[in-house]
Amino acid sequence: MKQNGLLERLAARRRYGMRPGLETMRALLDALGNPQDSLKFIHVAGTNGKGAVTAMIDAVLRAAGYRVCRYTSPHLVTLAERFFVDGKPAAGADLDAAADAVFPVVESFEREKGIEVTFFECLTAVAFVLFARVKPDFVVMETGLGGRLDATNVVKNVLLSVITRIGLDHCDWLGNTHAAIAEEKAGIIKPGRPVVCGVMPESAKETIQRFASLNGSSFHSAADCVSVAKISPFTATTAHRNLPPVNLALFGAFQVENAMTVLTAVDVLAKECGVDVSDHALVAGLENVVWPGRCQRVERDGVTIIVDGAHNPDGAVALRDSLQRAGIRNPVGLIAGYCGDKDVLAHLRIMSALATHGWAVPIQNARSLDPGSVAERMLMSGFAEAESCSSLDAALARACAWARAVNGTLVVCGSLFLAGEALVSLGAFPWEVREPDENELTLR
């Protein structure tokens, strides 16, 4: 992206943080001519799996021959990751052109209204302008935080709402029970439009089903709509399909849940929205989707390294269980770094069932927890050994030497920011990176 362009102007807005609510976003989009109203959306919310489900639906629809744009957050390394057009990060020139349309309006809006527009609100407005110019068949859009008051929830032309597994994360914003968080996520449901519910705790499922009923929306539970005969290769049937075995591109047993959600979503799109997707396109999409930093396997100098963005206890359980089911080679060492607001001790206690040695690192974020504090928590959680490291590269060097000596496996997790940094360091990030971009202060 050009110097003094989108990134620089957005970086200044990181100080504005988050502001749940739709009034500012609606007023800003009114001033921009409501570009989002020309688009058709598949809107995805949830605690865990929402990004993967968004990426899978995008890949499946493109395999079926449709033009698709995709909006996700956060970015691991570069801002362009958030804005996908036809399966690729948006070109820098196109992003800058969209930003050039948005920022004069933002600045005028702020002068006249006296209200600051946040980082995420600006990015979402840029996405709508960019995608309206592309004129895709569909936009698959992930919420940032929550759902009901998320900046993405201004859209009207929603074909389908999808809500993935609910977990306990961002409890200070969303509530401290599965039902309370599900209520916030269910805020994306639109009157009369179908809802797909992923596999999740019963209290969360009941809450989403209740909100669907209140909105006159048909409700479809992935757990009820999909029968799985085999996990690897993924072999499943629905009322409308009997798929051949699928070699899921994304590693991890939890991706089976995500694939079930996608199958249900595609069946509902076909039945209620007239979106034709063949079995061949479904298989092709699921087998070719790219979604980095989620249980991604990397080989380096004879060492297997699993890179995952799991940063909450539910994510840690999913990662641990996936590695155990995959028969990951013992012993296991953990390289971990965290934002300071996460339940680090709970996360590490879960991972200690798998890992014995730990290397604590800082993450490239203003809220990074000190590596010394992480190392202390590793020992408190039951790790046999834990070492504080000044950088990820230093930790990788020491951990790889240990893994080669004991014929072990390494896992990197604790933050999506750390996952992105690790993939770049390991040469495994799938898209071009000239220089990592700054991210927002709040990990979405």
N, C-alpha and C positions, 0 to 999 in steps of 0.2 A: 504494500500500500504506500501511497505517496507520503513523503515527509510532511509534517504539519497538517495531516489530513484527518481521516476518521479516528485513528488511534489516539492521536494527541488531544483532539477535542473531547474524546470520550474519557480519557484518563483523568482529566480535570474533574469529571463528574463522579468519580469513585467516592469522593468525600460525602456525597449526598446519600450514600447507602441505599437502603430499601425503604419503600413507602407503600404498604399494602393499600389498595384502593384504586378505583377506576376513573375517578373524576378528571384527574389531570390527563390521563391517557386519552380519554374520550375527547376532551377539549383540544388536545394537540392534534389528534387525527381529524377532527372537524376542520381545523385550520389547514390541514394537508389535503383536504378533499376526500377523506375516508377511503384511502386506497384499498383497505382490507375488504371493503364491501364488494369488490369485483372478484373475490377469490372464494373457493370452496375448501373448507377445512376438515381435517380429521384431527381432533384435539385430544392430546394424551396427557394425563396427570397420574400421580402416584408417588410413592416414596422410593421404592426400589424397582428397577427394570423399565422405567418409563422411557429413558433414552434409547435403550436397546430395542424396545417395542417400536418406538418412533422410527429408528433406523431400519428395522425389519419391514415395517409396512411400506416405507419409502422404496426399499429394494424390490419388494414384491410387486408393487404397482408399476414400477419402471420396467420390470421384467415382463409385465403384461402389456407394455407398449404405451403407457401413459407418460405424459410430461409431469414431473413432480418436483416441487420445491420442499425444503425441509428446514425447520428452525428448531435448534436445540441450545441448551446451556448447561454448564458453563463450557468455555473452550478449554482444552487441555494446554494448548501451546499457542495457537494463532486465532485471532478473531474470526477469520474466514471460516473456521470449522462450524460456526453457528449457522451459517447461511449456505445451504446446499442447493444447487441447481442442476438437475439432470445427473445426480449422482456424484457431483464434484463440488468442492468448496467454491464459493462464488469468486469470480475474478476480482482482483484488487481494484481495477478500473471501474467495474460495475458497482462495487461497494462504495467507492469514493463518490461516484455519480449520485447514488441514492443518498449518501450522507450529505452531499452538497445541496440536495433538495430539502433535506430535513433540518439541517442546522440553522439556516436563517429563520425558519419558522419557529424553532425552539427558542432562539435568542429573542425574537420579537415577542413570543408568548411570555417568556420570563419577564421581559421589561414591562409588558402591559399588565400581566396578572400578578407579578410579584411572587411567583411560585417556581421553585427549582425543579427541573425535570431530571430524573435519576438516570444513571448509567443504563439500567435495564429497560427503562421506558424509551430512551433514545434508540437503543439497539432494536427494540421491537418495532418502533416506527420505521427505522431503516429497512428492516425485513419486509414490512408491508409494502413500502414504496418499491423496493427491489423486485419483489415477487409480482407485484401488479404490472410492472414493466415486462416481466418474462411471460406472463399470461399462461401459467401452467394449468393442467387439468385439475390438479389437487395440490394443496399445501398440507403436509403432515407436520403438526406443530406441538412441541412439548411445552408445558408450563414451566415457569421459573421456580416459584415457591408457592406451594399450596394449590389454589385453583380459583376459588370464589373471588378473591381480591387480586389475583395475579394480573399483571399488565396484559397478558395474552388474552384474557377473558373478555375483551371488548368485541370479539368477532361474533357475527350473527349467522353467517352461512355455514353452519356446522352440519356436515353430513352424519358424523358419528363422534360420540365421546367415548374415550377409552380410559379406564382407571386401572392401573397396575397395582401390585401388592402394596398394601399399606403397612408401614412400620413406624416406630417411635423415633422421629428425627425432627429437628426444628420445633421442639415441643413448646419453646417459649413463644413462638409465633402461632402455632397451629393447634395446640392442645396436648394433653398428656395421656390420652387414651386412644386406642385404635379407632373407636367410634367417633371421637371428636375430630381426629385428623381426617377420617373418611368424610365427615360432614363438610370440611373445607374443600377437599378434593372434589366432592360431588357438586360443588358450585359451578363446575364447567358444564353440567348437564343442561341442554337446551330443550324447551318445551316441544314435545312431539318428535324429538329426534332420538334414535336408538342409543343405547348405552351398553358397552361391553365391560364386564368386571373381570379382572384377572383373578388368579388364585390368591386368597388372602384370609386373614382371621375372620371367623364367622360374624363377630360384632361389626366389623368394617363392611363386610358384604351385605349384612342386613340394613345398615345405614344407607349404603348406595342404592340398594333395591327400593328402599322407602322414598328416597329422593327421586328416583326414576318414576315411581308411581305418582308422586305429587306433580311431576311435570308431564304426565301422560306419555312417558317415553317407554318403549319396549326395553326389557332388561334381559341381558344374555350373560350368563356366568360361564367362563371358560372351563371351570371345573366340571360343569354339567354338560357342556356342549361338545367336549373333546374327550375321546377315549384314547389313552396311550397304551400301546401294546409293548413298546420297547423304547428305552431311553437312547441307546446308541447302537446303530443309527436310529434316529427319531422316527418312530413308526406310529401313526395315529389315524383315527377315523373321526368324521363328524357325521351329522345327519345328511350332509350333502356331498361328502368326499370320502374317498378311501385312498389316501396318499401312498405312493411307494415310499420305501425307506429314504429318509433325508439325512444327509451328513451335515449337521448344523455347522455353519461357519464359525459361530461364536462358541467358545469352549466354556464348560461349566454346566453342572446339572440344573442350576437355576434358569439356564437358558431354555430348558424344556418348558418351564412355566411360561416364559415369555413367548415361545413359539405357539403354545396353546392359546394364549391371548390373541396372537396375530391370526391364527387360523379362524378363531371365532369372529374377529373383526372383519376378515375378508369375506367370510360367509354372510355376515350381516350386511356388509356393503353390497354384496351381490343380490341378496334377497330383498332388501328394503330400499336400496339406493340405485339399483340397476348398474352397478359397477362390475363389469365382466372380468374375472380373473380365472384363468385355467389352472388345472393342477400343475402343469408344466411350469407356469410362471411362479406359482407358489414355491415349488421345489427350488427353482433357479434363484429366487430372491433369498430364501433362507440359507441356501448353500453359498451365496456370494456376497452377502452383506458384510460391510466393513464398519466396525465400531470399536476403535482402539481403546486400550487401557481398561478393559473389562475382562478379567481372567485371561489375559493375552499371554501366550507362551512364546518365549524368546530363547534362542540358544546363543551362548557367548562363551567361546573358548572351552567348549566341552561341558559347560554348566547350563542346566535348565533353570530359567528364571521366569516366574509367573508374575505378571504386572497387573494389578487390579486397583481400581479406585475406591474399594470398599472403605467407608469412613464412619459407619454407624454399626451398632451391634447386629442388626438384622443382616446387613451386608457382610459382616464378618462370619456369621453363621452360614450364609450361602456360600461364601468362598471356602471356608473350612470343609464343609460337607462336599463340595464339588471336588476339591483336591483329594479328599479321602476316598470318594467313590472312583476317582480316576486312578487310584493306586499310585499316587505321587511318591517318588522315591524318598525314603528316609535316610539320614536325618534331614530335617528342614530348618533353614535359617530364615529369619524375618528382618527385612529392612523396612523401617516404618517411620513416618513423620505425620504430624497431626496439626490441625487448627486447634487453638486453645479452647474453643467452646464445645468440643466433642467429648463424648463419654469414653475417654481413652482407656481407662482401666477396664471397663466392661469389654471393649473391643479386644484388648490384649489378653484378657482372661479366656476369651473364646479362641483366639489364635494360639494360645499356649497349649491347647490340646493337640496341636499339630507341630508347632515349632519349639525348638529347645534353645536356640541361640538367637540373639537379637542385636541389630545395629540401628541405633536411633539417629535420625537425621533432621535438619531443619527443612522446612518447605518454603518455596518462594512466595510467601504471602505475609502480609503485615501481622496476621494473627497467629503466626507459627508458634507452636509450643517449643520451648527450649529442649534441645536433644538430651541434656542431662536429666531433665524431668521425665522425658519419655523413657530413658534407660532405667531410671528408678522404678517407674511403673512396670516395666518389663520384668524386673526382678520380683516386684510385689505380686505379679501375675503368675509366677511360677517358672519363668525362664531360668535355665541353668546358668547362662551367662548373658550379659548385655553390655554393649559398648556405646558410648556417645561419640559421634563422628561430626566433624565440622562441615561436611558436605556429602552430597549423594555420591559423587565420584569416589571420594575416599572410602565410603561405606561399601560401594560395589567392589572396589579393589580388594578390600580386606575380606568381605564376605565370599567373593569368588575364590580367593585363595583357600579359605576354609572349606568351601563346598568341593573343590577339587581334591583336597586332602582327605576328606571323609566320604567322597562319592555322594554328596548330598544335593539338595534342591533349595533354591532361594525363592522367596516370595517378597514382592514389594507392594505395600499397601498403606492405607491410612488417610489418603487424600487424593482426589482427582488431579490436583496440581502436581503432586509427587509422581503420580502415574505418568503424566505428560512429560515431566522432566526426565524420568527414567527411560521412556521410549526414545526420546531424542538422544540421550546419552548412549543408549544401546544401538542406535541406528535403526530402530524398528518403528518409528513414526511413519505412517503411510503417506503423508502429504509433505510437500515442500515446506521447509522452514528456513527462512533467512535469519530471523531473530525472533525469539519468543515475545509475544505481546503481553502486556500487563492484563491482569484479570480483575474482576470486581472483588471487593473486600470480603463479601459474603459468599461462601461456597454454596452454590445451588445444587 
